[in-house]
């Protein structure tokens, strides 16, 4: 049974669930890591207004993955390359690579999620719980 909500998230034994709107309002950061008690990597959502451009930044050690949830953005890298992302678009950025984001809309907010970490991949370590015979359920793999 889930425990009471805390900081906008519902937390239970081994999990936490929330909506981005539960983790903040207005423009700026939605602190997913803090709100859901994530400890293995950093993760935030960022909401930027129409036409807004962030300043450039880089990291000493943390590689980042950007996922565009809503809107349309341009991501510009230190070498001058610019890529436009639409919802579902992703970009991986090395720590030392300068990057900045611009909301390409003049009327809609953009919402993107940034996941960061170092020394990450563990390998394929998934297992089935006792009593399960397939990770796809009784229907088989999707589209089969």
ABEGO torsion letter per residue (X at the ends): XBBBBBGGBBBBBGBBBBBAAAAEBEBEBBBAAAAAGBAABBBBBBBBBBGBBBBBBBBAABBBBBBBABEBBBBBBAAGBBBBBBBGBBBBBBAABBBBBBBABAABBBBBBBBBBBGABAEBABBBBBGBABAAEAAEBBGX
